[in-house]
C-alpha cells in the first residue's frame, strides 16, 4: 500500500512538472484556450457551485448564519434524521436545527438545492490560548447547479433571510418596555427597561362588536404586509391608532390583543418622565422595529391638551386683529418652552422626520376624553384610525359570556339584551358580574346577578334623568324671572 501511494505521488509530481514545462513552452494564447476547454470539460461532469456561510465573520456572529439556522430548522423536520433542539432566552419555544454532518434538500421555483451542516474542531494555538479547549468552526454549505447561480444569489438567499426573520419574530418572547429617566441611562443601561410580556388577551376574547373587530384585524394585516406599498407611496412604515371611550371599555386590553396578534413588543411611553423634546427623540431612537409605542391617557400625561389660542395683536393704528397661530400647536413664549417637552415635539415624534428612524411600528394613544385633545394631535395621518371603545352591548356580552361561563346561549340572554340597550355599562363591569364567585358557581346564578345589577343601574339612570330634568326646569324658570325684572 505504501509503495502504491509512493508511486502515485511520483507520477503526479511528474505530471505537474510536465504541465509546468508545457506552460513555459506553449504560447500563452494557446494555453488559455486549453485551460478554457478544461474548465468546460470539468463543468460538464461537475456543474455545481458551493457557497459557504460561516458562523462567525470578522470575529462577530454572522447574522446570515443565524437566520439560515432558523430557516433550515423549519425545513429539516421532515427530511433530516439528526436534529438538535435548543432553548434560547429570547425564544418562547424550542429551536430545532440541523445536527453536524446532516443535510437537507430544499426546493425553490422548481430548483433543488442542498444544504449541509459542518463543524470543524481544532486546538487553540493562538498566543495565550488554552489548547485544552478546542476551537469549533461551524458553517453551512449550499450546493446548487451553476446555471441557477443568478437565481440563488438574487432571489433564493433573500427568500431564506426573509423567512428566517419571520420565523424568528414569531418565536421570540414578547417584551414590554418602560422608559427610565436620569441616571439609569448614563450607567449604560439604556433609556428603556423591560420584562416579558405575557398578557393573554386576544381578539377572540376581546368584548367588541364583531364587525368592528374584523375591520381592525383587516387593517392590522394590511399594515403588517404593507412594506412595499409604504415604500411605493413614499411614507414611513408606521400607523397610528387612537383608542377613546369611557373608563373600563377595554382600551388596554385592545393594545394587548394587537400586540399578541402581530407578535410585537410594546413600549409604554410615560411622558411625565420625559424632560424635553431631545429626550423624546432619544427614546424613539432606542425603540426597535415590529413594535407598538403606547401613550395611555394622553389627555392626562402632560399639559398638551389645550386648544390653540387666538392671539390679539395691537397695531400702531390702535386697530385690534385676531389671528390663528401659524403652528398647529399651542405655543408659549420661547423662554417658557426652552428645555421642556412640547406638543410640537410630540407631533414630530409621531410623524416628523425622526419618526422614520425605524420600520413597522404602530403608535397608539388612549384617552377617556377625546374632546380635550388638540385636533393637530389626532388628525388623520398621525392617528390614522380612530377606534371608539364603547359601552357593552349584546354582541360584546356574548363574547364575555363565552369567555367567563363557557356558554353561547341561554334563556336569560333575551332579558339581558333588552337591558343592555337601555343601560350604559362598561364591559369591565359586566365581566366582573359574570365571573363565578366560587368553583361551583352556575351560569344561571351569574346571569341573574348581572340582571339585578343592570336593573339597578337602569333605576339609577332614570332617577338621575328626572333630577336633571327638574334642575333644568328650575333654571329656565329662574332665568325667566330675572329677564322680567330687567325688562
DRENMIKOL-767086 format. One record per residue (C-alpha): residue number from 1; residue in three letters; x, y, z. Coordinates in pm, 1 decimal, padded with zeros to 6 digits, always signed. Layout:
% DRENMIKOL-767086
     n   res          x          y          z
   NUM   ALA          X          Y          Z
...
This chain:
% DRENMIKOL-767086
     n   res          x          y          z
     1   UNK   +00000.0   +00000.0   +00000.0
     2   UNK   +00284.4   +00235.6   +00090.3
     3   UNK   +00466.0   +00153.2   -00233.4
     4   UNK   +00149.8   +00219.5   -00434.3
     5   UNK   +00097.9   +00561.6   -00275.0
     6   UNK   +00462.9   +00649.6   -00327.2
     7   UNK   +00438.6   +00555.4   -00694.3
     8   UNK   +00115.3   +00758.0   -00736.5
     9   UNK   +00267.7   +01067.3   -00578.2
    10   UNK   +00572.8   +01033.1   -00801.5
    11   UNK   +00355.1   +01018.1   -01111.4
    12   UNK   +00150.9   +01321.8   -01002.6
    13   UNK   +00471.3   +01516.7   -00941.4
    14   UNK   +00592.3   +01422.3   -01286.7
    15   UNK   +00260.8   +01528.7   -01439.5
    16   UNK   +00277.2   +01865.0   -01266.6
    17   UNK   +00634.9   +01910.1   -01393.9
    18   UNK   +00523.8   +01831.6   -01748.7
    19   UNK   +00231.1   +02074.2   -01725.4
    20   UNK   +00462.4   +02346.7   -01593.8
    21   UNK   +00705.2   +02284.5   -01879.8
    22   UNK   +00420.9   +02297.1   -02134.9
    23   UNK   +00304.9   +02627.9   -01985.2
    24   UNK   +00654.3   +02767.4   -02036.5
    25   UNK   +00694.6   +02641.3   -02394.1
    26   UNK   +00341.4   +02671.9   -02534.0
    27   UNK   +00222.7   +03020.8   -02640.3
    28   UNK   +00010.6   +03195.8   -02375.1
    29   UNK   -00296.9   +03231.2   -02601.5
    30   UNK   -00289.6   +02859.2   -02680.5
    31   UNK   -00253.1   +02773.1   -02309.4
    32   UNK   -00555.8   +02990.5   -02220.3
    33   UNK   -00759.0   +02811.2   -02483.0
    34   UNK   -00661.9   +02471.7   -02339.5
    35   UNK   -00745.4   +02593.6   -01988.1
    36   UNK   -01088.7   +02713.9   -02101.3
    37   UNK   -01160.5   +02378.8   -02266.9
    38   UNK   -01051.2   +02201.2   -01948.5
    39   UNK   -01290.3   +02409.3   -01734.7
    40   UNK   -01575.3   +02331.3   -01973.7
    41   UNK   -01489.4   +01965.2   -01953.7
    42   UNK   -01478.2   +01985.8   -01574.8
    43   UNK   -01810.3   +02173.6   -01553.1
    44   UNK   -01975.7   +01917.3   -01775.9
    45   UNK   -01901.5   +01639.2   -01528.6
    46   UNK   -01938.3   +01852.6   -01211.9
    47   UNK   -02155.2   +02159.3   -01287.6
    48   UNK   -02209.7   +02256.6   -00923.0
    49   UNK   -02129.1   +02564.6   -00716.3
    50   UNK   -02091.5   +02571.0   -00337.8
    51   UNK   -02148.0   +02869.1   -00109.2
    52   UNK   -02017.2   +02855.1   +00248.3
    53   UNK   -02171.0   +03057.5   +00533.2
    54   UNK   -01955.8   +03062.9   +00848.5
    55   UNK   -02098.0   +03109.2   +01198.2
    56   UNK   -01858.0   +03397.5   +01265.5
    57   UNK   -01736.2   +03668.3   +01032.5
    58   UNK   -01471.4   +03926.6   +01135.0
    59   UNK   -01486.0   +03796.2   +01495.7
    60   UNK   -01860.5   +03868.2   +01510.4
    61   UNK   -02152.2   +03630.6   +01493.7
    62   UNK   -02278.1   +03615.8   +01137.9
    63   UNK   -02644.3   +03723.3   +01128.1
    64   UNK   -02688.4   +03541.1   +00796.3
    65   UNK   -02579.8   +03214.4   +00960.3
    66   UNK   -02832.3   +03263.8   +01242.7
    67   UNK   -03120.7   +03325.7   +01000.9
    68   UNK   -03025.8   +03023.8   +00787.5
    69   UNK   -03019.6   +02813.6   +01103.5
    70   UNK   -03373.6   +02922.9   +01187.7
    71   UNK   -03493.0   +02867.7   +00830.1
    72   UNK   -03344.6   +02517.9   +00798.8
    73   UNK   -03489.9   +02425.7   +01136.9
    74   UNK   -03837.4   +02469.6   +00984.6
    75   UNK   -03742.3   +02266.2   +00674.2
    76   UNK   -03549.8   +01983.2   +00834.3
    77   UNK   -03819.9   +01819.5   +01044.3
    78   UNK   -03939.7   +01600.4   +00754.9
    79   UNK   -03614.6   +01515.9   +00575.4
    80   UNK   -03326.3   +01511.8   +00823.8
    81   UNK   -03268.3   +01225.0   +01062.4
    82   UNK   -03038.6   +01400.4   +01309.8
    83   UNK   -03155.5   +01725.9   +01465.4
    84   UNK   -03068.9   +01943.5   +01763.4
    85   UNK   -03317.0   +02111.8   +01997.7
    86   UNK   -03211.5   +02422.6   +02190.5
    87   UNK   -03387.3   +02669.3   +02417.2
    88   UNK   -03282.9   +03034.2   +02398.5
    89   UNK   -03369.2   +03312.0   +02643.7
    90   UNK   -03531.3   +03523.6   +02374.0
    91   UNK   -03737.0   +03236.9   +02230.8
    92   UNK   -04070.9   +03115.8   +02362.2
    93   UNK   -04034.8   +02769.0   +02205.6
    94   UNK   -03767.5   +02510.2   +02134.2
    95   UNK   -03540.6   +02590.5   +01840.2
    96   UNK   -03480.2   +02287.9   +01615.4
    97   UNK   -03175.6   +02290.2   +01385.9
    98   UNK   -02960.2   +02052.7   +01179.8
    99   UNK   -02704.2   +01842.4   +01359.7
   100   UNK   -02346.0   +01844.3   +01228.8
   101   UNK   -02295.5   +01643.3   +00911.0
   102   UNK   -02668.5   +01637.2   +00830.2
   103   UNK   -02812.3   +01759.9   +00501.4
   104   UNK   -03147.4   +01891.1   +00379.2
   105   UNK   -03280.7   +01924.6   +00025.0
   106   UNK   -03477.0   +02243.8   -00034.5
   107   UNK   -03674.8   +02343.0   -00342.5
   108   UNK   -03730.7   +02694.5   -00476.4
   109   UNK   -03906.2   +02777.0   -00805.2
   110   UNK   -03863.1   +02416.2   -00916.9
   111   UNK   -03487.1   +02416.2   -00845.3
   112   UNK   -03344.2   +02172.0   -00591.0
   113   UNK   -03074.7   +02296.7   -00354.6
   114   UNK   -02875.1   +02104.6   -00096.2
   115   UNK   -02783.6   +02237.0   +00248.2
   116   UNK   -02516.1   +02073.0   +00464.7
   117   UNK   -02412.0   +02144.5   +00820.9
   118   UNK   -02043.3   +02112.7   +00912.8
   119   UNK   -01833.6   +02155.2   +01225.7
   120   UNK   -01454.2   +02156.8   +01240.7
   121   UNK   -01268.1   +02124.1   +01570.0
   122   UNK   -00903.2   +02217.3   +01616.1
   123   UNK   -00680.1   +02324.2   +01909.8
   124   UNK   -00636.8   +02688.0   +02004.7
   125   UNK   -00274.3   +02764.3   +01916.1
   126   UNK   -00309.4   +03140.1   +01942.0
   127   UNK   -00080.8   +03326.9   +02190.6
   128   UNK   -00228.3   +03283.8   +02535.8
   129   UNK   -00483.3   +03033.8   +02409.2
   130   UNK   -00565.1   +02726.8   +02613.5
   131   UNK   -00505.1   +02422.7   +02393.4
   132   UNK   -00717.9   +02203.7   +02619.0
   133   UNK   -01026.0   +02397.0   +02498.5
   134   UNK   -01067.8   +02326.7   +02126.0
   135   UNK   -01199.1   +02585.5   +01885.2
   136   UNK   -01512.8   +02496.3   +01691.2
   137   UNK   -01583.9   +02635.1   +01348.7
   138   UNK   -01940.7   +02582.5   +01231.3
   139   UNK   -02072.3   +02654.1   +00885.3
   140   UNK   -02346.5   +02577.3   +00636.8
   141   UNK   -02278.0   +02495.4   +00272.8
   142   UNK   -02526.8   +02546.6   -00007.3
   143   UNK   -02471.4   +02339.3   -00322.1
   144   UNK   -02656.5   +02402.7   -00649.1
   145   UNK   -02619.5   +02383.0   -01026.2
   146   UNK   -02410.9   +02663.9   -01170.6
   147   UNK   -02679.3   +02755.6   -01425.4
   148   UNK   -02903.8   +02866.7   -01134.0
   149   UNK   -02642.9   +03089.5   -00973.0
   150   UNK   -02816.6   +03419.5   -01055.1
   151   UNK   -03147.1   +03293.3   -00918.5
   152   UNK   -02986.9   +03159.9   -00599.4
   153   UNK   -02782.1   +03469.9   -00518.0
   154   UNK   -03051.5   +03714.0   -00628.1
   155   UNK   -03377.1   +03556.3   -00509.4
   156   UNK   -03332.6   +03238.6   -00308.0
   157   UNK   -03094.0   +03370.6   -00042.8
   158   UNK   -03309.9   +03679.7   +00004.4
   159   UNK   -03611.0   +03447.7   +00045.3
   160   UNK   -03421.6   +03246.8   +00309.0
   161   UNK   -03333.9   +03566.9   +00500.9
   162   UNK   -03692.7   +03693.8   +00498.5
   163   UNK   -03837.2   +03357.9   +00604.0
   164   UNK   -03577.3   +03324.6   +00879.5
   165   UNK   -03661.3   +03670.7   +01015.0
   166   UNK   -04035.1   +03593.8   +01006.8
   167   UNK   -03988.5   +03265.6   +01195.4
   168   UNK   -03752.0   +03430.2   +01444.2
   169   UNK   -04003.7   +03706.9   +01509.1
   170   UNK   -04286.0   +03456.3   +01552.7
   171   UNK   -04090.9   +03250.8   +01806.9
   172   UNK   -03939.7   +03535.7   +02007.5
   173   UNK   -04061.5   +03624.7   +02355.0
   174   UNK   -04255.6   +03947.5   +02357.7
   175   UNK   -04140.6   +04223.6   +02589.1
   176   UNK   -04299.0   +04532.3   +02736.6
   177   UNK   -04069.0   +04830.0   +02792.4
   178   UNK   -04098.9   +05132.4   +03019.3
   179   UNK   -03888.6   +05446.2   +02985.6
   180   UNK   -03644.8   +05537.0   +03261.4
   181   UNK   -03517.5   +05883.7   +03339.5
   182   UNK   -03199.0   +06013.5   +03492.8
   183   UNK   -02903.5   +05804.1   +03598.1
   184   UNK   -03023.0   +05472.7   +03451.8
   185   UNK   -02934.2   +05591.4   +03100.6
   186   UNK   -02592.2   +05720.8   +03195.6
   187   UNK   -02492.2   +05392.3   +03355.9
   188   UNK   -02510.9   +05237.2   +03010.2
   189   UNK   -02837.0   +05052.0   +03065.9
   190   UNK   -03029.3   +05243.2   +02801.6
   191   UNK   -03340.0   +05452.4   +02839.2
   192   UNK   -03579.2   +05155.0   +02846.8
   193   UNK   -03624.1   +04870.8   +03092.7
   194   UNK   -03823.2   +04562.0   +03003.7
   195   UNK   -03991.8   +04248.2   +03131.9
   196   UNK   -04152.2   +03960.9   +02942.8
   197   UNK   -04498.9   +04041.2   +02810.6
   198   UNK   -04740.1   +03757.2   +02887.4
   199   UNK   -05084.8   +03914.1   +02862.6
   200   UNK   -05339.5   +03650.8   +02746.6
   201   UNK   -05574.5   +03889.7   +02561.3
   202   UNK   -05660.7   +03806.0   +02200.4
   203   UNK   -05918.0   +03929.0   +01953.3
   204   UNK   -06116.0   +03611.6   +02021.0
   205   UNK   -06155.6   +03707.2   +02388.1
   206   UNK   -06199.6   +04081.3   +02325.1
   207   UNK   -06552.8   +04202.5   +02403.1
   208   UNK   -06639.7   +04409.6   +02097.4
   209   UNK   -06880.4   +04422.1   +01807.1
   210   UNK   -06764.6   +04150.8   +01558.9
   211   UNK   -06791.3   +04382.9   +01257.3
   212   UNK   -06570.2   +04647.5   +01417.3
   213   UNK   -06330.3   +04377.0   +01532.7
   214   UNK   -06291.5   +04236.7   +01179.7
   215   UNK   -06230.1   +04586.4   +01046.2
   216   UNK   -05942.5   +04635.3   +01291.8
   217   UNK   -05792.4   +04293.6   +01215.8
   218   UNK   -05803.9   +04360.0   +00840.0
   219   UNK   -05631.0   +04693.3   +00891.6
   220   UNK   -05356.3   +04531.0   +01100.2
   221   UNK   -05298.5   +04256.5   +00842.8
   222   UNK   -05276.3   +04512.5   +00561.0
   223   UNK   -05025.8   +04714.1   +00764.8
   224   UNK   -04802.8   +04417.0   +00850.9
   225   UNK   -04784.6   +04319.9   +00482.5
   226   UNK   -04753.8   +04675.0   +00351.2
   227   UNK   -04375.7   +04720.1   +00331.1
   228   UNK   -04369.1   +04754.8   -00049.0
   229   UNK   -04682.0   +04971.5   -00052.9
   230   UNK   -04547.6   +05221.4   +00201.0
   231   UNK   -04220.0   +05236.5   +00009.2
   232   UNK   -04406.2   +05296.3   -00317.7
   233   UNK   -04612.0   +05588.4   -00182.4
   234   UNK   -04311.8   +05740.1   -00002.0
   235   UNK   -04436.8   +05704.9   +00358.2
   236   UNK   -04265.7   +05575.0   +00668.9
   237   UNK   -04385.7   +05223.6   +00752.6
   238   UNK   -04588.8   +05313.4   +01061.5
   239   UNK   -04952.0   +05353.4   +01161.5
   240   UNK   -05134.9   +05543.1   +01435.3
   241   UNK   -05439.9   +05429.6   +01633.5
   242   UNK   -05648.3   +05641.7   +01869.9
   243   UNK   -05847.1   +05441.5   +02126.9
   244   UNK   -06107.1   +05651.8   +02303.0
   245   UNK   -06404.5   +05587.6   +02525.6
   246   UNK   -06519.1   +05576.7   +02888.6
   247   UNK   -06310.0   +05402.1   +03156.7
   248   UNK   -06339.1   +05023.5   +03167.9
   249   UNK   -06424.8   +04979.8   +02799.8
   250   UNK   -06115.5   +04770.5   +02717.8
   251   UNK   -05860.2   +05013.0   +02572.7
   252   UNK   -05562.0   +04848.1   +02743.2
   253   UNK   -05696.3   +04503.5   +02655.3
   254   UNK   -05720.0   +04611.7   +02291.7
   255   UNK   -05349.9   +04708.6   +02297.6
   256   UNK   -05258.3   +04366.2   +02438.0
   257   UNK   -05470.4   +04192.3   +02172.4
   258   UNK   -05299.4   +04390.6   +01893.7
   259   UNK   -04954.0   +04306.6   +02033.6
   260   UNK   -05036.5   +03935.3   +02057.2
   261   UNK   -05192.5   +03932.1   +01709.5
   262   UNK   -04882.5   +04085.3   +01545.6
   263   UNK   -04630.3   +03941.7   +01794.9
   264   UNK   -04487.4   +04292.3   +01851.3
   265   UNK   -04307.1   +04429.1   +02156.1
   266   UNK   -04471.1   +04715.7   +02349.3
   267   UNK   -04302.0   +05041.1   +02450.9
   268   UNK   -04512.6   +05203.1   +02723.2
   269   UNK   -04408.4   +05567.6   +02697.6
   270   UNK   -04462.4   +05772.9   +03014.6
   271   UNK   -04446.9   +06134.7   +02901.0
   272   UNK   -04415.6   +06271.8   +03255.0
   273   UNK   -04072.5   +06105.1   +03275.2
   274   UNK   -03950.2   +06280.6   +02959.3
   275   UNK   -03770.0   +06608.6   +03031.8
   276   UNK   -03765.5   +06767.7   +02688.6
   277   UNK   -03802.9   +06714.5   +02313.5
   278   UNK   -03443.4   +06593.8   +02286.0
   279   UNK   -03510.9   +06320.5   +02539.6
   280   UNK   -03816.0   +06213.6   +02340.8
   281   UNK   -03602.1   +06173.8   +02027.2
   282   UNK   -03350.1   +05961.3   +02216.4
   283   UNK   -03628.3   +05733.6   +02336.0
   284   UNK   -03757.2   +05694.8   +01982.5
   285   UNK   -03410.0   +05606.0   +01853.5
   286   UNK   -03384.0   +05320.3   +02104.0
   287   UNK   -03710.4   +05155.1   +02000.4
   288   UNK   -03698.7   +04860.4   +01761.1
   289   UNK   -03893.2   +04770.2   +01451.4
   290   UNK   -04201.4   +04547.2   +01486.9
   291   UNK   -04310.3   +04730.8   +01798.4
   292   UNK   -04601.3   +04927.0   +01943.0
   293   UNK   -04538.6   +05262.8   +02109.4
   294   UNK   -04817.6   +05333.9   +02357.5
   295   UNK   -04909.5   +05660.2   +02528.8
   296   UNK   -05200.0   +05586.2   +02760.5
   297   UNK   -05432.0   +05861.0   +02886.5
   298   UNK   -05259.2   +06115.7   +02666.3
   299   UNK   -05500.5   +06383.6   +02785.5
   300   UNK   -05364.5   +06340.8   +03141.7
   301   UNK   -04994.8   +06282.3   +03065.2
   302   UNK   -04872.5   +06641.0   +03037.2
   303   UNK   -05017.5   +06979.5   +02954.9
   304   UNK   -05058.3   +06919.8   +02581.8
   305   UNK   -05434.6   +06911.6   +02565.7
   306   UNK   -05527.5   +07277.9   +02535.4
   307   UNK   -05684.1   +07412.4   +02220.1
   308   UNK   -05497.0   +07653.6   +02002.7
   309   UNK   -05544.3   +08004.2   +02131.8
   310   UNK   -05601.8   +08314.8   +01930.9
   311   UNK   -05361.4   +08595.7   +01992.6
   312   UNK   -05463.7   +08959.2   +01992.1
   313   UNK   -05219.6   +09190.6   +01834.6
   314   UNK   -05241.9   +09571.2   +01860.1
   315   UNK   -05128.3   +09774.1   +01564.6
   316   UNK   -04989.7   +10128.6   +01583.3
   317   UNK   -05325.5   +10248.9   +01447.0
   318   UNK   -05492.4   +10106.0   +01764.0
   319   UNK   -05680.0   +09853.2   +01546.9
   320   UNK   -05717.9   +09506.3   +01701.5
   321   UNK   -05673.3   +09199.2   +01484.6
   322   UNK   -05719.2   +08832.9   +01572.8
   323   UNK   -05510.6   +08567.3   +01402.2
   324   UNK   -05457.8   +08195.1   +01448.8
   325   UNK   -05115.9   +08070.2   +01542.9
   326   UNK   -04900.8   +07971.1   +01245.5
   327   UNK   -04820.0   +07642.9   +01414.1
   328   UNK   -05074.3   +07371.2   +01478.1
   329   UNK   -04959.7   +07364.3   +01838.0
   330   UNK   -05048.9   +07578.1   +02135.5
   331   UNK   -04717.3   +07758.7   +02184.9
   332   UNK   -04594.0   +07957.8   +02478.6
   333   UNK   -04309.3   +08205.4   +02473.8
   334   UNK   -03963.2   +08078.5   +02377.4
   335   UNK   -03849.6   +08139.2   +02732.0
   336   UNK   -04115.4   +07909.1   +02876.1
   337   UNK   -04071.6   +07637.6   +02610.5
   338   UNK   -03695.4   +07611.6   +02648.2
   339   UNK   -03592.9   +07274.1   +02795.4
   340   UNK   -03948.1   +07138.3   +02807.1
   341   UNK   -04147.5   +06872.9   +02629.7
   342   UNK   -04389.5   +07046.9   +02394.7
   343   UNK   -04678.0   +06945.4   +02174.9
   344   UNK   -04465.2   +07036.6   +01875.0
   345   UNK   -04201.3   +06787.9   +01991.7
   346   UNK   -04463.3   +06516.1   +02035.6
   347   UNK   -04602.0   +06579.0   +01686.4
   348   UNK   -04252.8   +06545.7   +01538.3
   349   UNK   -04213.4   +06224.2   +01736.9
   350   UNK   -04528.1   +06082.7   +01575.0
   351   UNK   -04483.4   +06174.8   +01209.6
   352   UNK   -04182.9   +06406.2   +01173.9
   353   UNK   -03850.3   +06318.3   +01014.4
   354   UNK   -03736.5   +06131.5   +01324.8
   355   UNK   -04037.6   +05900.9   +01311.3
   356   UNK   -03881.0   +05728.5   +01008.1
   357   UNK   -03574.7   +05602.9   +01201.5
   358   UNK   -03736.2   +05257.1   +01228.8
   359   UNK   -03982.6   +05043.1   +01035.0
   360   UNK   -04304.2   +04853.4   +01100.9
   361   UNK   -04413.1   +05040.9   +01410.6
   362   UNK   -04754.3   +05126.1   +01548.8
   363   UNK   -04824.5   +05429.2   +01768.9
   364   UNK   -05129.7   +05408.9   +01994.2
   365   UNK   -05289.0   +05686.0   +02200.6
   366   UNK   -05562.8   +05618.9   +02455.2
   367   UNK   -05791.6   +05875.8   +02615.3
   368   UNK   -06115.0   +05894.4   +02808.5
   369   UNK   -06188.5   +06245.3   +02678.4
   370   UNK   -06117.0   +06278.6   +02308.2
   371   UNK   -06266.1   +06629.5   +02302.6
   372   UNK   -05980.1   +06755.8   +02521.2
   373   UNK   -05712.0   +06667.7   +02266.8
   374   UNK   -05572.1   +06919.7   +02021.6
   375   UNK   -05702.5   +06841.7   +01670.9
   376   UNK   -05344.9   +06857.9   +01538.9
   377   UNK   -05255.1   +06561.1   +01758.6
   378   UNK   -05523.1   +06324.4   +01634.5
   379   UNK   -05572.2   +06425.7   +01271.8
   380   UNK   -05561.2   +06158.1   +01001.4
   381   UNK   -05204.3   +06083.6   +00907.3
   382   UNK   -05098.2   +06091.5   +01271.4
   383   UNK   -05373.4   +05884.6   +01423.2
   384   UNK   -05484.1   +05701.8   +01107.4
   385   UNK   -05763.2   +05500.7   +01266.9
   386   UNK   -05994.3   +05625.4   +01542.5
   387   UNK   -06143.1   +05336.0   +01739.6
   388   UNK   -06425.5   +05407.5   +01980.7
   389   UNK   -06430.1   +05169.7   +02275.9
   390   UNK   -06795.5   +05197.7   +02370.8
   391   UNK   -07020.9   +05060.6   +02641.9
   392   UNK   -07107.3   +04693.3   +02646.7
   393   UNK   -07380.5   +04588.1   +02405.2
   394   UNK   -07531.0   +04249.8   +02333.4
   395   UNK   -07266.3   +04125.9   +02085.3
   396   UNK   -06986.4   +04212.4   +02326.8
   397   UNK   -07179.9   +04049.2   +02611.5
   398   UNK   -07198.5   +03720.4   +02419.0
   399   UNK   -06820.0   +03716.7   +02391.2
   400   UNK   -06788.4   +03772.2   +02766.6
   401   UNK   -07044.6   +03502.4   +02843.8
   402   UNK   -06849.0   +03256.0   +02632.2
   403   UNK   -06519.3   +03355.9   +02796.5
   404   UNK   -06635.9   +03351.3   +03157.2
   405   UNK   -06919.9   +03099.2   +03160.3
   406   UNK   -06847.7   +02883.7   +02856.0
   407   UNK   -07199.6   +02928.9   +02714.0
   408   UNK   -07316.6   +03073.6   +02382.4
   409   UNK   -07689.9   +03086.4   +02450.3
   410   UNK   -07928.0   +03086.1   +02748.0
   411   UNK   -08294.8   +03175.2   +02811.7
   412   UNK   -08183.8   +03477.9   +03020.2
   413   UNK   -07992.2   +03627.4   +02725.9
   414   UNK   -08306.9   +03789.4   +02586.4
   415   UNK   -08370.6   +03993.8   +02900.9
   416   UNK   -08003.2   +04091.3   +02923.4
   417   UNK   -08010.8   +04208.4   +02561.8
   418   UNK   -08307.1   +04435.1   +02634.7
   419   UNK   -08140.6   +04583.9   +02943.4
   420   UNK   -07807.2   +04645.7   +02767.3
   421   UNK   -07988.3   +04851.2   +02503.2
   422   UNK   -08126.5   +05076.0   +02778.3
   423   UNK   -07829.3   +05098.5   +03017.7
   424   UNK   -07474.2   +05222.2   +02964.8
   425   UNK   -07241.0   +04981.0   +03143.8
   426   UNK   -06877.4   +04907.1   +03068.9
   427   UNK   -06754.2   +04562.2   +02958.4
   428   UNK   -06536.3   +04561.2   +03270.2
   429   UNK   -06842.1   +04582.7   +03497.4
   430   UNK   -07025.6   +04313.5   +03300.2
   431   UNK   -06724.2   +04082.2   +03318.1
   432   UNK   -06697.2   +04129.8   +03694.4
   433   UNK   -07056.9   +04017.2   +03743.4
   434   UNK   -07017.9   +03719.7   +03509.3
   435   UNK   -06713.9   +03586.5   +03693.0
   436   UNK   -06816.8   +03292.9   +03914.1
   437   UNK   -06761.2   +03373.2   +04281.0
   438   UNK   -06674.3   +03010.5   +04364.5
   439   UNK   -06581.1   +02686.5   +04190.3
   440   UNK   -06940.5   +02558.5   +04187.9
   441   UNK   -07089.2   +02880.1   +04051.9
   442   UNK   -07358.1   +02805.6   +03793.4
   443   UNK   -07414.3   +03020.3   +03481.6
   444   UNK   -07773.2   +03090.5   +03588.9
   445   UNK   -07657.4   +03249.8   +03915.4
   446   UNK   -07406.4   +03473.6   +03737.6
   447   UNK   -07660.2   +03581.3   +03475.0
   448   UNK   -07922.4   +03658.0   +03737.7
   449   UNK   -07671.0   +03867.2   +03931.7
   450   UNK   -07593.7   +04060.0   +03613.9
   451   UNK   -07964.1   +04122.7   +03552.7
   452   UNK   -08000.9   +04262.3   +03904.7
   453   UNK   -07705.4   +04496.5   +03850.8
   454   UNK   -07843.3   +04614.5   +03515.0
   455   UNK   -08187.5   +04681.8   +03662.2
   456   UNK   -08031.8   +04876.9   +03948.2
   457   UNK   -07827.5   +05082.1   +03700.4
   458   UNK   -08141.5   +05145.7   +03497.1
   459   UNK   -08330.8   +05278.2   +03802.8
   460   UNK   -08035.4   +05497.3   +03897.4
   461   UNK   -08014.2   +05637.7   +03545.4
   462   UNK   -08386.9   +05706.7   +03548.7
   463   UNK   -08364.8   +05893.1   +03880.9
   464   UNK   -08069.8   +06098.6   +03757.0
   465   UNK   -08260.2   +06183.1   +03441.8
   466   UNK   -08562.5   +06303.1   +03639.8
   467   UNK   -08337.9   +06501.1   +03874.1
   468   UNK   -08160.7   +06667.7   +03583.2
   469   UNK   -08495.0   +06745.7   +03420.4
   470   UNK   -08623.3   +06916.0   +03737.3
   471   UNK   -08298.6   +07113.8   +03772.4
   472   UNK   -08323.5   +07224.9   +03411.7
   473   UNK   -08685.6   +07334.6   +03462.0
   474   UNK   -08589.0   +07538.6   +03770.0
   475   UNK   -08308.5   +07709.7   +03580.8
   476   UNK   -08542.4   +07802.6   +03297.2
   477   UNK   -08797.2   +07949.2   +03540.9
   478   UNK   -08527.4   +08141.7   +03728.3
   479   UNK   -08392.7   +08280.6   +03403.4
   480   UNK   -08745.2   +08391.5   +03305.5
   481   UNK   -08794.3   +08575.7   +03635.1
   482   UNK   -08464.5   +08763.1   +03606.2
   483   UNK   -08548.2   +08852.5   +03248.7
   484   UNK   -08878.1   +09008.9   +03353.5
   485   UNK   -08708.7   +09208.8   +03631.1
   486   UNK   -08459.9   +09367.1   +03392.6
   487   UNK   -08726.0   +09437.5   +03133.7
